[in-house]
Amino acid sequence: MEAAEAAAKSSEMPEKDQVVYQLAVDNMQNTLLTPYPLMAPDFPNLLNPEIDNALLGKKKPEQTLKDAQAAVEKLVEENK
């Protein structure tokens, strides 16, 4: 955040670039940062098909949760 504020006010930065950085600074208060776990950075690609299966009625919710949990635990184990 401090770097973006400094860049927005930097005389070394072209004016159009200052505008971009200032917009980033102005919108940070409305930004929700959602970090991804280092041990499972690709977990949404494992969860989304499971969620789809549940919503389409191909799996019961309980089985979906178990399968999703197992897939994420395997991913974490592979990334240790």
C-alpha positions in Angstrom: 0.0 0.0 0.0 2.8 2.4 0.9 4.6 1.7 -2.4 1.4 2.4 -4.4 0.9 5.7 -2.5 4.5 6.7 -3.1 4.2 5.7 -6.8 1.0 7.8 -7.2 2.9 10.9 -5.9 6.2 10.2 -7.6 7.4 13.0 -9.9 9.5 10.3 -11.7 6.3 8.5 -12.8 4.4 9.6 -15.9 1.1 11.3 -15.2 -1.0 8.5 -16.7 0.8 5.9 -14.5 0.3 8.1 -11.4 -3.5 8.0 -12.2 -3.4 4.2 -12.2 -1.6 4.0 -8.9 -3.9 6.6 -7.4 -6.9 4.6 -8.4 -5.4 1.5 -6.8 -4.8 3.4 -3.6 -8.4 4.9 -3.6 -10.0 1.5 -4.2 -7.9 -0.4 -1.6 -10.4 0.3 1.1 -13.0 -1.6 -0.9 -10.7 -4.5 -1.8 -11.0 -7.9 -0.1 -7.8 -9.7 -0.2 -8.2 -13.5 -0.1 -4.9 -15.2 0.2 -4.4 -18.8 -1.0 -2.7 -21.4 1.1 0.8 -22.1 0.0 0.3 -25.8 0.4 -2.8 -25.9 -1.7 -2.7 -23.0 -4.2 -4.8 -24.8 -6.8 -7.6 -25.9 -4.5 -10.5 -24.1 -6.3 -9.8 -26.4 -9.3 -10.4 -29.3 -7.1 -13.5 -27.9 -5.3 -15.4 -26.5 -8.2 -16.1 -29.8 -10.0 -17.3 -31.3 -6.7 -19.6 -28.3 -6.1 -21.0 -28.7 -9.6 -21.7 -32.4 -9.0 -23.6 -31.6 -5.9 -25.6 -28.8 -7.5 -26.4 -31.0 -10.5 -27.6 -33.8 -8.2 -24.8 -36.2 -9.3 -23.5 -36.5 -5.7 -25.1 -36.1 -2.3 -23.8 -33.1 -0.3 -22.2 -35.4 2.3 -20.2 -37.3 -0.4 -19.3 -34.1 -2.1 -17.8 -32.7 1.1 -15.9 -35.9 1.8 -14.5 -36.1 -1.8 -13.5 -32.4 -1.8 -11.8 -32.8 1.6 -9.9 -35.8 0.4 -8.8 -34.0 -2.8 -7.5 -31.0 -0.9 -5.7 -33.1 1.7 -4.0 -35.0 -1.1 -3.0 -31.7 -2.7 -1.5 -30.5 0.6 0.4 -33.7 1.0 1.8 -33.5 -2.5 3.0 -29.9 -1.9 4.8 -30.4 1.5 
